[in-house]
Amino acid sequence: MKSMLADENVQKGLSDELKESLNKEVSDLISWLENHPNEEKEVYEKHKLEFQEKMKPLLQGAMPPGTSIPTETTSSNDSPNIEDVD
């Protein structure tokens, strides 16, 4: 996310206020992670989901038109099986 925020092409689609807000969210999360190295998995998952929600404007601005943001419910098995190809 941090590198996406630094990308000039992505920055073009974001307001200065949004860029500042997203950069703060990235910094806050990095700081939180550094200060909580031994949290339970559920706590990390909660922060991950909150962070992903906050980053949606960035992801939507970086995605080509007509594509969608992958979600947790998107199956990683969406590729065709060998049986489908034959």
N, CA and C of each residue as an Amber inpcrd file, in Angstrom:
protein
   258
   0.8240000  -1.1890000   0.0000000   0.0000000   0.0000000   0.0000000
   0.8680000   1.2530000   0.0000000   1.9340000   1.1730000   0.7650000
   2.8170000   2.3390000   0.8630000   3.4190000   2.6750000  -0.5030000
   3.8250000   1.6550000  -1.2330000   4.4040000   1.9040000  -2.5550000
   3.3340000   2.3730000  -3.5450000   2.1170000   1.8840000  -3.3940000
   1.0330000   2.3510000  -4.2620000   0.7680000   3.8330000  -4.0280000
   0.8140000   4.2500000  -2.7740000   0.5800000   5.6650000  -2.4570000
   1.6710000   6.5580000  -3.0390000   2.8570000   6.0020000  -3.2140000
   3.9650000   6.7770000  -3.7630000   3.9470000   6.8100000  -5.2990000
   3.1780000   5.9530000  -5.9200000   3.1060000   5.8630000  -7.3740000
   2.4200000   7.1020000  -7.9460000   3.0910000   7.7820000  -8.8590000
   2.5550000   9.0110000  -9.4460000   1.2450000   8.7690000 -10.1960000
   1.1500000   7.6450000 -10.8850000  -0.0780000   7.3490000 -11.6360000
  -1.2630000   7.1690000 -10.7020000  -1.0460000   6.5580000  -9.5530000
  -2.1120000   6.3610000  -8.5800000  -2.4570000   7.6900000  -7.9190000
  -1.4480000   8.4830000  -7.6150000  -1.6620000   9.7630000  -6.9420000
  -2.5370000  10.7090000  -7.7510000  -2.4750000  10.5990000  -9.0570000
  -3.2660000  11.4890000  -9.9160000  -4.7630000  11.3840000  -9.6270000
  -5.2270000  10.1890000  -9.2450000  -6.6420000   9.9760000  -9.0230000
  -7.0970000  10.2380000  -7.5950000  -6.1800000  10.6990000  -6.7410000
  -6.5200000  10.9080000  -5.3330000  -6.3710000  12.3750000  -4.9490000
  -7.2760000  12.8360000  -4.1180000  -7.1600000  14.2040000  -3.6180000
  -6.0240000  14.2620000  -2.5960000  -5.5060000  15.4600000  -2.3630000
  -4.4380000  15.6270000  -1.3740000  -4.8960000  15.1800000   0.0080000
  -6.1410000  15.4900000   0.3320000  -6.6860000  15.1100000   1.6340000
  -6.7470000  13.5860000   1.7760000  -7.1740000  12.9060000   0.7180000
  -7.2550000  11.4470000   0.7560000  -5.8600000  10.8330000   0.8450000
  -4.9110000  11.3550000   0.0750000  -3.5390000  10.8450000   0.1320000
  -2.9760000  10.9780000   1.5430000  -3.2040000  12.1280000   2.1550000
  -2.7120000  12.3680000   3.5090000  -3.3600000  11.3900000   4.4910000
  -4.6520000  11.1970000   4.3610000  -5.3810000  10.2840000   5.2330000
  -4.8930000   8.8450000   5.0720000  -4.7100000   8.4090000   3.8430000
  -4.2570000   7.0390000   3.5910000  -2.8310000   6.8310000   4.0660000
  -1.9680000   7.8180000   3.8520000  -0.5910000   7.7210000   4.3480000
  -0.5690000   7.6030000   5.8660000  -1.4520000   8.3380000   6.5290000
  -1.5370000   8.2640000   7.9920000  -1.9920000   6.8730000   8.4170000
  -2.9620000   6.3070000   7.7170000  -3.4430000   4.9630000   8.0470000
  -2.3240000   3.9350000   7.8980000  -1.5280000   4.0450000   6.8470000
  -0.4090000   3.1210000   6.6300000   0.5980000   3.2700000   7.7620000
   0.9570000   4.5010000   8.0810000   1.9180000   4.7440000   9.1620000
   1.4050000   4.2340000  10.5010000   0.1240000   4.4830000  10.7670000
  -0.4820000   4.0180000  12.0190000  -0.4390000   2.4970000  12.1210000
  -0.7520000   1.8110000  11.0240000  -0.7510000   0.3570000  11.0530000
   0.6650000  -0.1820000  11.2480000   1.6290000   0.3890000  10.5580000
   3.0160000  -0.0570000  10.7140000   3.4640000   0.1300000  12.1610000
   3.1400000   1.2700000  12.7240000   3.4780000   1.5390000  14.1170000
   2.8100000   0.5300000  15.0500000   1.5140000   0.2670000  14.8070000
   0.7940000  -0.6890000  15.6370000   1.4410000  -2.0730000  15.5460000
   1.7810000  -2.4970000  14.3300000   2.4110000  -3.8070000  14.1490000
   3.7520000  -3.9000000  14.8770000   4.5300000  -2.8370000  14.8120000
   5.8230000  -2.8270000  15.4940000   5.6630000  -2.8980000  17.0050000
   4.5830000  -2.3200000  17.5240000   4.3660000  -2.2930000  18.9660000
   3.5580000  -3.4750000  19.4920000   3.0580000  -4.3220000  18.6180000
   2.2460000  -5.4700000  19.0210000   2.6860000  -6.7380000  18.2890000
   3.9310000  -7.1460000  18.4810000   4.4190000  -8.3210000  17.7320000
   3.8490000  -9.6510000  18.2010000   3.2240000  -9.6770000  19.3680000
   2.7780000 -10.9580000  19.9280000   1.2690000 -11.0450000  20.1110000
   0.5350000 -10.3170000  19.3160000  -0.9320000 -10.3580000  19.4180000
  -1.4710000 -11.6780000  18.8840000  -2.6860000 -11.9760000  19.2820000
  -3.3790000 -13.1670000  18.7900000  -3.7240000 -12.9880000  17.3080000
  -3.8590000 -14.0920000  16.6090000  -4.1670000 -14.0630000  15.1790000
  -5.4500000 -13.2840000  14.9010000  -6.4600000 -13.4570000  15.7530000
  -7.7410000 -12.7850000  15.5580000  -7.6000000 -11.2640000  15.5940000
  -6.7090000 -10.7850000  16.4500000  -6.4810000  -9.3380000  16.5550000
  -5.8400000  -8.8260000  15.2720000  -4.8620000  -9.5720000  14.7500000
  -4.2340000  -9.1930000  13.4830000  -5.2590000  -9.1990000  12.3440000
  -6.0960000 -10.2110000  12.3170000  -7.1230000 -10.3030000  11.2770000
  -8.0770000  -9.1140000  11.3450000  -8.4600000  -8.7390000  12.5520000
  -9.3600000  -7.5960000  12.7410000  -8.7160000  -6.3220000  12.1920000
  -7.4610000  -6.1000000  12.5310000  -6.7590000  -4.9090000  12.0390000
  -6.5700000  -4.9710000  10.5250000  -6.3200000  -6.1510000  10.0110000
  -6.1550000  -6.3180000   8.5620000  -7.4330000  -5.9290000   7.8290000
  -8.5670000  -6.4290000   8.3070000  -9.8480000  -6.1220000   7.6630000
 -10.1780000  -4.6310000   7.7530000  -9.9170000  -4.0390000   8.9090000
 -10.1480000  -2.5970000   9.0640000  -9.2650000  -1.8040000   8.1080000
  -8.0070000  -2.2150000   7.9960000  -7.0660000  -1.5340000   7.1140000
  -7.4910000  -1.6720000   5.6530000  -7.9010000  -2.8670000   5.2620000
  -8.3450000  -3.0850000   3.8830000  -9.5490000  -2.2070000   3.5570000
 -10.4490000  -2.0720000   4.5030000 -11.6290000  -1.2310000   4.2950000
 -11.2110000   0.2280000   4.0950000 -10.2700000   0.6830000   4.8950000
  -9.8080000   2.0640000   4.7900000  -9.0400000   2.3150000   3.4980000
  -8.4400000   1.2690000   2.9330000  -7.6300000   1.4090000   1.7240000
  -8.4400000   1.2590000   0.4420000  -9.7290000   0.9720000   0.5480000
 -10.5570000   0.7890000  -0.6540000 -10.4750000   1.9580000  -1.6260000
 -10.4960000   3.2110000  -1.1650000 -10.3790000   4.3070000  -2.1420000
  -9.0840000   4.2460000  -2.9400000  -8.0060000   3.8400000  -2.2920000
  -6.7290000   3.7180000  -2.9880000  -6.7970000   2.6010000  -4.0090000
  -7.3160000   1.4660000  -3.6090000  -7.3960000   0.3290000  -4.5160000
  -8.3270000   0.6100000  -5.6820000  -9.4350000   1.2650000  -5.4060000
 -10.3800000   1.5840000  -6.4740000  -9.7700000   2.5780000  -7.4500000
  -8.9810000   3.5050000  -6.9600000  -8.3290000   4.4770000  -7.8310000
  -7.2270000   3.8690000  -8.6650000  -6.6500000   2.7590000  -8.1950000
  -5.5400000   2.1290000  -8.9030000  -5.9830000   1.0410000  -9.8640000
  -7.2290000   0.6010000  -9.7470000  -7.7160000  -0.4910000 -10.5860000
  -8.1550000   0.0360000 -11.9510000  -7.8440000  -0.7100000 -13.0040000
  -8.3440000  -0.3190000 -14.3250000  -9.8680000  -0.3710000 -14.3500000
 -10.4930000   0.4710000 -15.1470000 -11.9590000   0.4490000 -15.2300000
 -12.4750000  -0.9390000 -15.5960000 -13.5750000  -1.3190000 -14.9750000
 -14.1890000  -2.6090000 -15.2730000 -13.6800000  -3.7620000 -14.4470000
 -12.6850000  -3.5220000 -13.5780000 -12.1920000  -4.5910000 -12.7200000
 -12.6930000  -4.3520000 -11.3110000 -12.6140000  -5.3800000 -10.4930000
 -13.0800000  -5.2470000  -9.1180000 -11.9700000  -5.6110000  -8.1480000
 -12.1540000  -5.1720000  -6.9250000 -11.1840000  -5.4430000  -5.8800000
 -11.4250000  -6.8560000  -5.3570000 -10.3730000  -7.6880000  -5.2930000
 -10.5440000  -9.0260000  -4.7300000 -10.9610000  -8.9220000  -3.2680000
 -11.7970000  -9.8270000  -2.8360000 -12.2470000  -9.8300000  -1.4490000
 -11.8280000 -11.1250000  -0.7800000 -12.0290000 -11.1860000   0.5090000
 -11.7180000 -12.3900000   1.2630000 -12.5430000 -13.5760000   0.7700000
 -13.7120000 -13.3090000   0.2330000 -14.5780000 -14.4000000  -0.2210000
 -14.2350000 -14.8720000  -1.6190000 -13.3530000 -14.1420000  -2.3080000
 -12.9360000 -14.5670000  -3.6450000 -12.1330000 -15.8490000  -3.5140000
 -12.5210000 -16.8520000  -4.2180000 -11.8340000 -18.1330000  -4.1460000
 -10.5180000 -18.0650000  -4.8940000  -9.4870000 -18.6420000  -4.3040000
  -8.2010000 -18.6900000  -4.9850000  -8.1930000 -19.8120000  -6.0120000
  -9.2830000 -20.5410000  -6.0990000  -9.3750000 -21.6540000  -7.0230000
 -10.2500000 -21.2910000  -8.2190000 -10.2130000 -20.0220000  -8.6290000
 -11.0210000 -19.5620000  -9.7540000 -10.4180000 -19.9280000 -11.1050000
  -9.1690000 -20.3870000 -11.1150000  -8.5510000 -20.7420000 -12.3740000
  -9.1300000 -22.0680000 -12.8660000  -9.1080000 -22.2720000 -14.1680000
  -9.6980000 -23.5080000 -14.7110000  -8.9130000 -24.7350000 -14.2700000
  -9.6080000 -25.8140000 -14.0710000  -8.9660000 -27.0840000 -13.7810000
  -8.4720000 -27.6850000 -15.0810000  -7.5760000 -28.6230000 -14.9690000
  -7.0700000 -29.2620000 -16.1670000  -8.1980000 -29.9470000 -16.9350000
  -9.1980000 -30.4440000 -16.1960000 -10.3540000 -31.0790000 -16.8480000
 -11.1390000 -30.0620000 -17.6700000 -11.1940000 -28.8000000 -17.1800000
 -11.9080000 -27.7660000 -17.9000000 -11.2190000 -27.3820000 -19.1940000
  -9.9050000 -27.4730000 -19.2030000  -9.1190000 -27.0620000 -20.3580000
  -9.1320000 -28.1190000 -21.4420000  -9.1100000 -29.3740000 -21.0460000
  -9.0710000 -30.4690000 -22.0340000 -10.2990000 -30.5180000 -22.8020000
